[in-house]
């Protein structure tokens, strides 16, 4: 592995304050990228950026609510002004929970769709003018939940299934215009977000066995390594791909 695959490149990473976004921001920076750490939690974004700078890298923190298109546009503009033209976008920001679908508050459904699906689109839309001006790539974060039905996860499955199809549609649209669009579909990851998935008290736990792997959960750094490959020139021939990395749960 080259340690300089992203030298002289600017990368935007959403959800960079924690979990997979944090690991991805650090990985890209370690390979030379100037990283814009985007997160709704401004202090967490700044903490990640400071960690990158302390290691000798270049990073800038920007508070962004991906569910708000105006915030997404402003965040991308601020990052571009500070670091230069973005060439890589990684959409890690996400939310989710388990719920009985007949009891789930509609506002909760809307929030999950707004962040995971609409937020991914808003960031792609904001970044694309920069990516089209010289080439670039997008890596979206889907999920095994976007590839299989999972009980008590209607909103999350719908949002991640949407990310899968959004990825394919954008890849086709920009195939001849120098922009690659792919998605990574992880299974369980050891992140703060996963701890928020609490099973309803009356749930049938047996229904969730199919999403558990004998390999356990992945580490964020393992997923970040795959993201870095796809976003680098070594992934040149990949576009429209949905890459599973889920311990075999979707075999």
C-alpha positions in Angstrom: 0.0 0.0 0.0 1.3 3.4 -0.9 1.3 5.8 2.0 0.7 8.8 -0.3 -2.3 7.9 -2.4 -4.1 11.1 -1.5 -1.2 13.6 -1.6 -2.4 17.0 -2.9 -6.0 15.9 -2.7 -8.9 17.3 -0.7 -11.3 14.9 1.0 -14.7 15.7 2.6 -15.8 13.3 5.3 -19.2 13.6 6.9 -19.8 12.2 10.4 -16.1 12.8 11.0 -16.6 13.4 14.7 -16.9 9.8 15.7 -17.0 6.2 14.6 -16.5 5.3 11.0 -16.2 9.0 9.9 -13.5 9.6 12.4 -11.5 6.5 11.3 -11.9 7.4 7.6 -10.8 11.0 8.2 -7.7 9.8 10.0 -7.0 7.2 7.3 -7.2 9.6 4.4 -5.1 12.2 6.2 -2.5 9.5 7.0 -2.2 9.0 3.2 -1.7 12.7 2.5 -5.2 14.1 2.0 -6.2 17.5 3.3 -9.3 16.5 5.1 -12.5 18.5 5.8 -14.0 17.0 8.9 -17.8 17.6 8.7 -20.1 16.8 11.5 -23.2 18.2 13.2 -21.3 18.0 16.5 -18.9 20.9 15.9 -16.6 20.0 18.9 -16.3 16.4 17.8 -15.4 17.5 14.3 -12.7 19.9 15.7 -11.4 17.1 17.9 -10.8 14.9 14.8 -9.3 17.7 12.9 -6.9 18.5 15.8 -5.9 14.9 16.0 -5.0 15.0 12.3 -3.0 18.2 12.7 -1.2 16.8 15.7 0.0 13.9 13.6 1.4 16.3 11.0 -1.6 16.4 8.6 -3.9 19.1 7.3 -7.5 19.3 8.4 -10.3 21.7 8.8 -13.5 21.2 10.9 -16.8 22.4 9.6 -20.2 22.1 11.4 -22.7 20.6 8.9 -26.2 19.3 9.2 -26.4 17.0 6.2 -30.2 16.8 6.5 -30.2 20.6 5.6 -29.3 21.2 2.0 -28.3 24.8 2.7 -26.0 23.6 5.5 -24.5 21.0 3.1 -23.8 23.6 0.4 -22.3 26.0 2.9 -20.1 23.3 4.5 -18.7 22.2 1.1 -18.1 25.8 0.1 -16.3 26.5 3.4 -14.1 23.4 3.0 -13.2 24.3 -0.5 -12.3 27.9 0.5 -10.0 26.6 3.3 -8.4 23.5 1.7 -8.9 23.8 -2.1 -11.1 21.9 -4.6 -12.6 18.7 -3.1 -11.8 15.6 -5.1 -13.1 13.0 -2.6 -16.4 12.8 -0.7 -17.1 10.1 1.8 -20.7 10.1 3.3 -20.3 8.5 6.7 -23.0 10.6 8.6 -25.8 8.3 9.7 -28.4 7.6 12.3 -30.6 4.7 13.1 -32.5 2.6 15.7 -34.6 -0.5 16.1 -38.4 -0.1 16.5 -41.6 -1.9 16.1 -42.8 -0.4 12.8 -46.4 -0.1 13.9 -45.3 2.0 16.9 -42.4 4.0 15.5 -43.0 7.8 15.6 -43.2 9.2 12.1 -40.8 11.9 13.1 -38.2 9.2 13.8 -38.7 7.7 10.4 -38.3 11.1 8.8 -35.1 11.8 10.7 -33.5 8.6 9.6 -34.4 9.1 6.0 -33.4 12.8 6.2 -29.9 12.1 7.4 -29.1 8.7 5.8 -30.6 9.2 2.4 -31.5 12.8 1.8 -28.4 13.9 3.6 -26.2 11.7 1.3 -27.9 13.2 -1.7 -27.5 16.7 -0.4 -23.8 16.2 0.1 -23.4 14.6 -3.3 -25.2 17.5 -4.9 -23.1 20.1 -3.1 -19.8 18.4 -3.9 -20.5 17.4 -7.5 -19.7 20.8 -9.1 -16.2 20.6 -7.6 -15.7 16.9 -8.5 -16.8 17.6 -12.1 -14.2 20.4 -12.3 -11.2 18.0 -12.8 -12.5 14.7 -11.6 -13.1 13.0 -8.3 -15.0 10.2 -6.5 -17.8 9.6 -4.0 -17.9 6.8 -1.5 -21.3 6.4 0.1 -21.9 4.3 3.2 -24.7 1.9 2.7 -25.2 -1.2 4.9 -26.1 -4.8 4.9 -29.5 -3.4 5.9 -29.7 -1.9 2.4 -29.3 -5.4 0.9 -31.5 -7.6 3.1 -34.7 -7.2 5.1 -34.2 -6.8 8.8 -37.0 -6.8 11.4 -37.5 -3.7 13.5 -35.4 -1.7 11.0 -37.9 -0.5 8.3 -36.6 3.1 8.3 -33.0 2.1 8.4 -33.4 -0.5 5.7 -35.3 1.9 3.5 -32.7 4.6 4.0 -29.7 2.4 3.2 -31.5 0.7 0.3 -32.1 4.1 -1.1 -28.3 4.9 -0.7 -27.6 1.7 -2.8 -29.8 2.9 -5.6 -28.7 6.5 -5.3 -25.1 5.3 -5.7 -25.9 3.3 -8.8 -27.9 6.1 -10.4 -25.2 8.7 -9.8 -22.5 6.3 -11.1 -24.4 5.9 -14.3 -25.1 9.6 -14.7 -21.5 10.7 -14.3 -19.8 7.6 -15.8 -18.3 9.6 -18.7 -17.7 12.8 -16.8 -14.8 11.8 -14.6 -16.6 11.1 -11.3 -16.8 7.6 -9.8 -19.5 6.8 -7.3 -19.4 3.6 -5.2 -20.8 2.4 -1.9 -19.5 0.3 1.0 -22.1 -1.9 2.7 -20.8 -2.7 6.2 -22.3 -5.1 8.7 -21.9 -4.4 12.4 -19.1 -1.9 13.3 -17.8 -1.1 16.8 -19.1 2.5 16.9 -21.1 4.7 19.2 -24.0 4.6 16.7 -24.4 0.8 16.9 -24.8 1.1 20.7 -27.9 3.1 20.0 -29.6 0.2 18.4 -31.7 -1.2 21.3 -34.0 -4.1 20.5 -37.7 -3.5 21.5 -38.6 -5.3 24.7 -41.2 -7.5 23.0 -39.0 -8.2 19.9 -38.3 -11.7 18.6 -34.5 -11.8 19.1 -34.2 -14.8 16.8 -35.1 -12.6 13.9 -31.9 -10.7 14.4 -29.6 -13.7 14.4 -29.2 -13.5 10.6 -27.4 -10.1 11.0 -24.8 -11.4 13.4 -21.5 -12.8 12.1 -19.4 -15.5 13.8 -16.6 -13.0 13.0 -18.2 -10.5 15.4 -18.2 -6.8 14.6 -15.7 -5.0 12.4 -13.5 -2.2 13.6 -14.0 1.2 12.0 -10.4 1.1 10.8 -11.1 -2.0 8.7 -13.9 -0.3 6.9 -11.9 2.9 6.5 -9.1 0.9 4.8 -11.6 -0.3 2.2 -13.0 3.2 1.7 -9.5 4.5 1.1 -8.8 1.8 -1.6 -12.0 2.6 -3.4 -11.4 6.4 -3.3 -7.8 6.0 -4.5 -6.5 5.6 -8.0 -6.1 1.9 -7.3 -9.9 1.8 -7.4 -10.0 3.5 -10.8 -12.0 0.8 -12.5 -14.7 0.7 -9.8 -17.9 2.7 -10.2 -21.5 1.8 -9.4 -20.2 -0.9 -7.1 -21.8 -1.9 -3.8 -19.1 -3.6 -1.8 -20.1 -5.8 1.1 -17.9 -6.0 4.1 -20.1 -7.6 6.7 -18.6 -10.8 8.1 -20.6 -12.9 5.6 -24.1 -12.0 6.8 -25.3 -11.4 3.2 -23.7 -14.6 1.7 
